[in-house]
Amino acid sequence: MTIAREGLPYVAGAAGVAVLLFALALNRRSWPLWLLALALIVAALGVSYAFRGEVR
């Protein structure tokens, strides 16, 4: 699946924040941060699905 250029900042932003939250959750051993990071991963996947490009 290819992602349209317009959606790359949104996908990268959500995935980047999720990675930071995963690192923070590991450091603090916090389940709510794990769940928030997981929700952001799901949001990044949803945004990437919304901005999917056409295969030529």
Buried (B, 14 or more C-beta within 10 A) or exposed (E): EEBEEEBEEBBBEBBEBBEEBBEBBEEEEBEEBBEBBBEBBEBBEEBBEEBEEEEE
